[in-house]
Amino acid sequence: MAITTIVMDVYKPGSELKNKVVDISDSFNARVGDNQVRLVIKYIERGIVERMEREQLTPFMTGFVGQPDEELKVTNETGTAVSYHGSSDDIIGGGKVRMDLPGTMFPQEGAFYGFFGLENSEGKRVTTNNVFFRVENDNPDMYFDTLPFRTELQKLLDWATAQANSAIGGIKKEWEKLITIIREQIATGNANIDDFLNRLKLAQEKLEAYEKQIKDGKIPTQADLTNLLDPIDDRLDKLEAKEKSSDLLTDVGGGTRDIFTVQISNMKARINPDLVNIGMINDVHYTDRDNFWGPDNDAETGITHLLNIGEVSEKLDFAVSVGDNIDDNNEDNHFSIKRIEDYGMTWFTALECPAAVLLGNHDDNSSHATSGAAGNDYIVPDSKFIQAYRQNVDLFGEKRNGNSNYFYYDIPNKKVRVVGINDYENPNTLDSNGKLKYPRINTSVITGAQLKWLATDALNVSADTAVIVMLHCPIDGTVKNNPAEHCYNHDVLKQLLEAFKNGTSGTLTSSTTDFPVNVDYSFTSKGTLIGVFSGHTHTEGYQVINGINYVLNLNSVGCAGDAGNRILYFDTKDEDSWSVIGIDTANKKVKLTKFGRGTDLDFTY
């Protein structure tokens, strides 16, 4: 049977076609239980065959499998995440790659929604438009009871069956022998009672041994199986509830807009390929609230700003979205969760370079705490950020403390480490009045666990490696006004960064009751700290404090000024603002190149 070749264009034009879904169901579909399914993709760019000769490439495929919505999309809420990474041997020439897709790519009935792509050894990627195809399932039991997809419960049942066969099977054979002898002796009139008793005793001993195994917990009982099944039933109930809640959610659209076309072209020309280039965008405040940022839900276009930075991302070594990615919503957390998922999917799809996302003070919907709301049901739990911001997946080799939002990433062969700090590690605990005790909206928390990780891991670099630090809220004491109403352990973080730069040893301490710190640090030589970059204030600025460069990056959302004196830039060329941090490691210079609003900046470190 011939294998259909599917042609995919990696060129994603700056128009509404940017985010279109390509339905390949006429050429390719799959079924639950399929394994090693051959899929051949032919890559072209602007209609020209991609030669794939420039560098060592490997194909990959990633997305979700589940029930699609009316726009053929499957999200983390409605599907299961799947991914496949091939090898360079899958490149077969003529712009073609073949992928033998394993059964894990088709975990359930519905549809696949995601994209194909190519990746080189340094993590740079080129991707296609979003792709859709059907995953059929005529027999729901045909897949789940075969290796390698057997569940832990099925494996336990296999073990129990084997144990039972080994014990009961032996008993059964003894009884069959006994019956045969009885029949023979009845037939011959020779009833050997002693032989009967010996064989009965042997069978009884085997039964007693089997009962002892059950008593010792070596063979599962009905109670054991019930304990295993109850959590499964609970998860099914939660999935049903999640499906009902998803009816409240909406999806985002958009594409690269015409007002940004010229600026994108200019930005590409201004990025110096000889430098280490890091993209930084912050304070996008993606939302559809119409009573804060201006009329007609203007801030909803903020998600298209990610497409702008995505257009230049092939020239970047790394990119970070530095908090306040979305804005609070007037109602419960369902709408915030949807926007977080939209943001994460768009960010990691649009960018063709390694990337990460940090938290800000608006992302978790905690502004309700300042209006007297009780409880914490309106808060977005950290588990949602872990999923949407890919904190539980080693996408690009970044290092985290478990599933932490904070991370560090070493740019390959460039001797530069990017350290992302989460200065909103606020717990969702309640005070004596049943209200949120430490709302992120006005409180910034850095815990002792993160400070220990920074002192012993993230800032533990070779003498020839330079470090750049990024965080949403500026460190208290490095800006004119307090960056938040309450800042916990900011002074300790500042002390640690200065110790790294100066090459000193000591102990970090804090007597804060809920966020204590007692961390030893030892830097045997002076470290190279490029600078500390933050957002949050919706202003831009630069100053040097105790030998450290502190940079404030302008907000991406299209407005300026306070709520009572706000200037709106929506639907103009100044609507968006973000930066590319160009680092000249040989001469220890930094060039901050601004997109849209803002002023370029040059400094040394």
Secondary structure, 3 states (H helix, E strand, C coil): CCCCEEEEECCCCCCHHHHCEEECCCCCCEECCCCCEEEEEEEEECCEECCCCCCCEEEEEEEEEECCCCCCCCCCCCEEEEEEECCHHHEEECCEEEEEECHHHCCCCEEEEEEEEEEECCCCEEECCEEEEEEECCCCCCCCCCCCCCCHHHHHHHHHHHHHHHHHHHHHHHHHHHHHHHHHHHHHCCCCHHHHHHHHHHHHHHHHHHHHHHHCCCCCCHHHHHHHHHHHHHHHHHHHHHHHHHHHCCCCCCCCCHHHHHHHHHHHHHCCCCCEEEEEECCCCECCCCCCCCCCCHHHHHHHHHHHHHHCHHHCCEEEEECCCECCCCCCHHHHHHHHHHHHHHHHHHCCCCEEEECCCCCCCHHHHHHCCCCCCCCCCHHHHHHHCCCCCCCCCCEECCCCCCEEEEECCCCEEEEECCCECCCCCECCCCCECCCCCCEEECCHHHHHHHHHHHCCCCCCCEEEEECCCCCCCCCCCCCCCEEECHHHHHHHHHHHHHCCEEEEEECCCCCCEEEEEECCCCCEEEEEEECCCCCCEEEEECCEEEEECCCCCCEECCHHHCEECCCCCCCCEEEEEEEECCCCEEEEEEEECCCCEEEEC
